[in-house]
Amino acid sequence: MLPAECGGCGSPRTVLCPRCRTALGAAGPFRVRPVPRPPGLPAVHAAARYADEVRAVLLAHKERGALALARPLGSALAGAVRAGLGEAGVGEGEAPRSPAGVLLVPVPSARAAVRARGHDPARRIALAAAGELRRDGVPARVAAVLRQRRAVADQSGLDARGRLDNLVGALTVVPGGVRVLRGGPVVLVDDVVTTGASLAEAARAVRAATAAERAVRGESGGSGDRAEEVVGAPGGVGATAVYAGFCREGRKESSGAEEEGVGEVREPPPGGACGAGDVLCAAVVAASPDSPEINRN
């Protein structure tokens, strides 16, 4: 009943005009490398820069309830997921060690934010991306198994170190979520990446839960996982930081940069595909160019 306007530029009678739709993926997916790199951050790919029309589209979907934008945003996210899977050695239509395929695990919004907005933007975009991937022959489904276990401060005024400190131990896997994670390897997804702190915390929470579950079941894990206590984090499953030595996030080459979480990682050994619950990579719709700590190639 209401006239539509483009979520990117405001052009009338269209949800997303051709120019703004092109802006979501014109550059092609690219690797995002935050500096300093948060410990445990998987390889991250983005579909676009968080600027101009792309920024307007994401804000229209997230803050103004333009839910019809979920599909084009999901299509852009699917492109970033494909790039990450390709780098992780997973070809189109393949499902590594799992007939269920890959699991897209969205970074959750705070419950208060979801109530205020009326929806969870990252989850909605992830669902659209999973549908796009399945149509292209890539078996994928969404596993919304993460939630915030404590309140966090507003991230907008924090630098990279502050964001990391703000989020450490903030996420956990919901009860029963580990059973879902057994369904396949994980690709973490979100709408925007700035310093990588949210994705690093999401990866930590997934690894901690799966490592704990494997320990209970008496499995070795076979991935070189090591767990360390998070100083100041609340107790429970989510309070263990697991920095894994598997897949594309394998052990770092000695480069003198390990203290800041940067440095190159070795390629995974042949045949070293990830198993169920392991974090393959991360993908986002856009990478913020506003942070001087984001480098792209």
N, C-alpha and C positions, 0 to 999 in steps of 0.2 A: 504493500500500500504506500510505502514511503519511497521517494525517488532515491536511486542509488548514486553514489559518487565514488570515484577511484580512491582507494585507501592510500595511494602514494602521492598523487598530485591534485586530487580533488576534482578531476574532470567529471562532468555529469554523465548520468545514465550508464555507468559501468562500475562493477565492483573493483576491477583492476584493469587499467588500460594496457594496451600492448606494450607501450614504452616502459611502464613500471614493472610489468610482468617480465620483460626482458632483463631489467636491472637486477632481478633476483638471481639470475644465473648467467649473466652475460660474460663475466670473467672466467667462469668455470671454477670448480672446486679447487681450493688451495690449502696448503698446510699452514697452520698457525703455530708459532713457537713463542710463547711468552718468555720474557727474560726479566727477572729470574724465573726459572721453570719451577712450579710447585712440585714438591716431592710426590712421586707416584702418578703424575699426570700422564695419561696415555696420549698417543698421537692424536692430534685434533685437526679436523678438516672443516672448513667453512665454505658456504656457497657464495657469499657476497660480503662486501664491506658494510658495516653498520653506519650508513650515512645517507643523507638526502632521501630519495624515494624509498629505499629499503628500510631506513629507520622509521619513516612515516607509516609504512605498511605494518611493520612489527608492532608499533605503538597502537595503531588502529585496531589490530587484532587483540592485543593484550589489554589495553586500557579502555577502549571504546566499544568493545563487544562486536566488532565487525567479524563475526564468526565465519562468514563466507570466504574470508581470506585464508582460512586454515588449509584449504586444498592447494593453492599455489605456493604457500609457505612450506607445506609438506612436500611438494614436488621439489622445491629447492633443497630442503633437508635431505631428501632421498638421494640427490646428487652428491652431497657431501658424504653420506653414508657409503655410497658405492665407491667413492674415492678412498675412504678409509679401509673398506673391505679389500679393495684391490691392493693397497699397500700392505695389508696384513696377509696377502696371499690367498684370498678367498675370491674365486672367480664368479662371474655371473651365473646364477642358478645353482651354485654350490651351497651346501649346508655342512660346515665343518663338524664332523663327528656327531652330528645330530640331525635326524630326519625332520625335526621341528624348525631348523634354520636358526637364524640369529635373533636375539632378543634386543629390542630397542628399549632401553631403560631411561625414562626422562628424569631430569633433575627436578625435584618437586618444588613448588612454591609453598610459602608459608600458608597455613590454614586460614589465617585472617585475610591474606591477600586473595585466596581463592574465593572466600565468602564475599569479599568486596567486589571482585570482578565478575563473579558468577560463573567462572570456569577456570580451569588450569591450562594456561596457554601452551606450555611445553608438552603436556600430555596430549592435547588436541592436535597439535602439529605432528607429534610422533605417530598418532593413529593415522593421519593422512599420509605420512611418509611410508608407513608400513604397507598401506594399501597400494601406493605407487610402486613400491619395490616388488610386491607380489605380482602385480600386473606385468612387471618386466622379468618375471621368472626368478626373482630372488626371494626365497622363503624367509619371511620376517613377521614378527608379531611384537606387540607392545607388552612389556612387563612393568607396570607401575608399582614397583615393590619398595621404593624408597620413601621415607617421610622424615620431616624434621623432628628431632628428639628433644630439642631445646630451642628457646628463642635466640635469634641472632640480631645484631644491630643492622641498620641500614648500610648497605655496602657503598652507596654512591660517593661518600666523602672519604673513603679509605684507600690507602695505597695498597700495593701488592702484598706487603708484609702484614698490613692490618687486615686485609681480606682473608688471608690465610689463617691468621690467629682467630679471627671472628668465626670462622667456619669449622675449625678443627673439632672433630667429634660431634658435629651438629646433625649429621644424617645417620640413619640406621635403616636396616631392612625390616619391613613389617613382619609380624608373626606369620609364619607360613610362606614367607617370600622366598626362602631358600629352596623350597620344593619347586617353585616356579623357575628359579634360576638354573635348576637342573635341566631345563628344557633346551639349553643351548648356550653358546658363547654370547657375550654382552657387547653391545655398542651403546655407550652413553650418549644421550642427546639433550640439547637445550636450544633455546632460541638465539641467545647471544653469548659470546665469550669475550671477556675483557682481560683479566689476569690469569684465568684458568683455575682460580681457587675453588669455585663451585664444582667443576668437573673433577678436580683432584680429590675433593672430599667425597664426592659420589663414588669415585673409583675405590677409595679407601673403605667405604662402607660395604660395597659389594664384595671386595676381597676379604674383608674381615669376617663377614657372615659365611662366605663359602669356605674359607680356611677353617673356621670354627666347626662348621658342619662336617668337613672332611676329617678333622681331628676326632670328632665324636664317633664317626663311622670307622675310624682306624685306617683311613687312607693316607698315603704319603703326600698326595697332591701332585707330585711329579713335576713341579714347576719352579722349584727353588724359592718358594714363598718364605718370607721371614716376617714375624710380627714384632712390633715394638709398642710399648705403652705410650699413649699420648699424654703429655704432661698437662694436667688440669682438665682432662676430659672426663665426663661423667662415666660411671661404670656401665658394664653391660657389653653386649656384642659389639655395639658401635664404637666402643672406646679403645679399640685396638687398631693401630695403623699398620696396614700390610703393604709393604712395598715389594711388588712382585718382580721376579726376574724371568718373565716368560714373554713369548710373542714379540711384537714390535717394541715392547717396552723392556726388552732384555737388559742384561747387565751393561753398564756404561763402560765405554773405553776410558782408560785413564787419561784425563785431559787437564787435571788440575782445577776443574770447575765443579766437581761433585758437591762441594759444600753449598753451592747455591742452587743445586738441582738442575744444572745445565750440563751440556756435553752430549756427544753422540752416543747412540746405542747400537749394539751389534745387531746384525740380521738374525732372525730366528734360525735355528738349525733346520736342515731339510727334514720334512716330515714332522716338524714340531708344532703342528696346529694346536690351537687352544681347545680345551675341553669345555664342558658345560659349566657355566658360571664364571668363566675367566673373562677378563675385560680385553676385548680385541682393540678397540679404539674409541674415539669420541667424534661426534659430528654436531655442527651447529648451523643455523641458517646464516648468521652473520658474525663477523669478528669486528670489534670496535676499533676504529682508527684513532679514537680520542686518547687512548692510553699510549704513552711513549714506550711502554714495556712490551708492546705487541710487535713482533717482527713477522713478516710473511715472505714467502718466496713462491 
